[in-house]
Amino acid sequence: MVIDKSKVAVGFIVAGVTVVVLGTVLTFVGPLIIDDQIVKNTMIDPKNELSYTMWKDVPVPFFMSVYFFNVLNPKEILKGEKPMVEQKGPYVYRKRIQKDNITFHPNYTVSYKEYRRYFFEPSMSVGNESDVVTIPNMLVLGAAVMKEKASIFTRLMISIAFKTFKEGPFLTKTVGELMWGYDSGLVDFVNKYLPGMLPSSGKFGLFAEFNNSNTGLFTVFTGKDDIRNVHKVDSWNGLTELNYWRTPQSNMINGTAGEMWPPFLTKESTLPFYSPDACRSMEFVYQRPGELQGIPLYRFVAPKTLFANGTDYAPNEGFCPCRQSGLFNISSCRHNAPVFISQPHFYNADPVLLDFVQGLHPSEEKHGLFIDIHPQTGLPLNASIRLQLNLYMKKVSGITETGKISEVVMPMIWFEESAYIDGPVLSSFHTNLVVLPILLEVVQYSFIALGLVMITIAVMVYRKAKKNKRDDGTASSGNTSTSTEERDPLLRDDAN
């Protein structure tokens, strides 16, 4: 049986064209398939068992690192001298978060409460919770400023109360007491006779109200109707807007709850989120690209305007009364206490704030806020939210505990809430979002390359087969003529 090479070549050409078309189609369809899988796996849906479990019980380790500004010269401060502080820390706590009371609604939203607990991590800390530090006494110096415009009689009574309960202008307590609460006769008295005046009904501590608590009732979009809305807050504690601030814009509840964002982010995107602890919405902006163990990411950071005052940045006028830029007045949602938050060491704040306190050294690397996010999925890979708690204090006549304190915004502590993807979660993430797309890309271009090679070889074989046929035909025709002459002498004689 003789094989017709030209027909075989034509078959390979057809097969090669088919493979090229398949590879070309994959270059268009492949990304659509990946995007479709991203959409399915980022929407909040119990049917997506893996992604839903990750959303409900976040497997990523969260840590809170706390740094205290230990006051070195409390007696001199009472005489009007500049405060001197030294940073002590970090004291690190593992943060355990879990969503509960999860309820899905017909309008493509889901409600939940997120509970949080903190566990001290001695191996990650510079010391232990028994370490002793000195910080300003918020109960005394904060109350003094709050009652500055009260009658002189009221101020004298307040001062007498401080003396009665042995409350001085500065506290020297252990880290554990300052964090989670200490017994105070004054606190017990105020809670009994002036209920609601203090944030805590038990022991008084800087984080007493955070441990074993929840962040309120969040209602967020599931993304089932529109993936662009996934994780965005619909309401918080039943509110679609706040009532702490002076303008509708400042009272808006924007963005997500700060854990994830909608997929398919670009460099022009921003990361808005609502923080119940800060009593406001905030927004991070794109800074630069990067990668984490081969996974592409975008870094988003807090803009300089985040805590700017209304003079330097008009949209922030609604958060006033303001002081220097870089300070955010949270008194409106903290029982009118003269408390301000800022970035640590007054990073990105008015430089004048550094002139009033000795011992601060701001830097972007140590004190900047950032979120590293995978732009395709909206999932943070690494995040660090750093905030500083400050107390505005000054001399208040009639309250002798304030001495001759100069007017100052005094840093007390700063803390860093950080989270990063690692271990099996990172490996799974890397496989699904890096390895598989690369594999698909290799397959599609391999198909195109294979198809082109098949076509090229088949064309060469086809041409060669055709040429051989022509050569064989010519040769066959010449051979027949010669043989006839040789067989027939008459023809040979006629030719002669």
Buried (B, 14 or more C-beta within 10 A) or exposed (E): EEEEBBEBBBEBBEBBBEBBEBBBEBBEEBBEEBBEEBBBBBBBBEEBEEBBEBBBEBEBBBBBBBBBBBBBBBEEBBEEBBBBBEBBBBBBBBBBBBBEEBEBEEEBBBBBBBBBBBEBBEEEBEBEBEBEBBBBBBBBBBBBBBBBEBEEEEBBBBBEBBEEBEBBBBBBBBBBBBBBBBEBEBBBEBBEEEEEEBEEEEBBBBBBBBBEBBBBBBBBBBBBEEBEBBBBBBBBEEEEEBEBBBBEBBBBBBBBBBBBBBBBBEEEBBBBBBBBBBBBBBBBBBBEEEEBEEBBBBBBBBBBBBBBBBEBBEEBBBBBEBBBBBBBBBBBBBEEBBBBBBBBBBBBBBEEBBEBBBBBEBEEEBBBBBBBBBBBBBBBBBBBBBBBBBBBBBBBEBBBBBBEBBEBBBBBBBBBBBBBBBEEBBEEBBEBBBEEBEEBBEBBBEBBEBBBEBBEBBBEBBEEBEEEEEEEEEEEEEEEEEEEEEEEEEEEEEEE
